[in-house]
Amino acid sequence: MKKKLLIYLSVVMVFIAMSSFQLLKTSLKITVIDELGNIVEGASVQLYPSEEDYRNEVNAVSEVSYTDKKGQVKFKELDAKVYYVNASKGDKNNIGAGVQTDKLEEGKLNKVNIVIE
C-alpha cells in the first residue's frame, strides 16, 4: 500500500513540475516578401528591443540573420514583447512598410510577414 502511494505521489509531483515548466520557448518566424508578394531569399534581418534602438541601429537582440529559400528566418528564446525589425536586400528595405511586431505570445511560435520595397 505504501509503495503504491509513493508511486502515485511521485507521478503527481512530476506533473506539477512539468506544468510549471515552460516547454515551448517564445520564438518568432519572419517571412520577408517584396512589394509583389514574392518571397525574398537572402534578405538580412535583425531584431531590436525598442524603437529608439531600431532607429539608431544599436543593441540588436541578435546577430544579423539571412532568410532561407522560403524567405524565412527564425529567432528563438525571445521575451514576450514587441520587437522592431530591420530587413533589407540590395536597395530594398522595410522602412515605411511596417517595422513593428505585435506583442509576441509567450511560449508560442509567432509569425510575421515583413514587406521590403
C-alpha positions, 0 to 999 in steps of 0.5 A, spaced: 500 500 500 505 504 501 509 503 495 503 504 491 502 511 494 509 513 493 508 511 486 502 515 485 505 521 489 511 521 485 507 521 478 503 527 481 509 531 483 512 530 476 506 533 473 506 539 477 513 540 475 512 539 468 506 544 468 510 549 471 515 548 466 515 552 460 516 547 454 515 551 448 520 557 448 517 564 445 520 564 438 518 568 432 518 566 424 519 572 419 517 571 412 520 577 408 516 578 401 517 584 396 512 589 394 509 583 389 508 578 394 514 574 392 518 571 397 525 574 398 531 569 399 537 572 402 534 578 405 538 580 412 534 581 418 535 583 425 531 584 431 531 590 436 528 591 443 525 598 442 524 603 437 529 608 439 534 602 438 531 600 431 532 607 429 539 608 431 541 601 429 544 599 436 543 593 441 540 588 436 537 582 440 541 578 435 546 577 430 544 579 423 540 573 420 539 571 412 532 568 410 532 561 407 529 559 400 522 560 403 524 567 405 524 565 412 528 566 418 527 564 425 529 567 432 528 563 438 528 564 446 525 571 445 521 575 451 514 576 450 514 583 447 514 587 441 520 587 437 522 592 431 525 589 425 530 591 420 530 587 413 533 589 407 536 586 400 540 590 395 536 597 395 530 594 398 528 595 405 522 595 410 522 602 412 515 605 411 512 598 410 511 596 417 517 595 422 513 593 428 511 586 431 505 585 435 506 583 442 509 576 441 505 570 445 509 567 450 511 560 449 508 560 442 511 560 435 509 567 432 509 569 425 510 575 421 510 577 414 515 583 413 514 587 406 521 590 403 520 595 397 
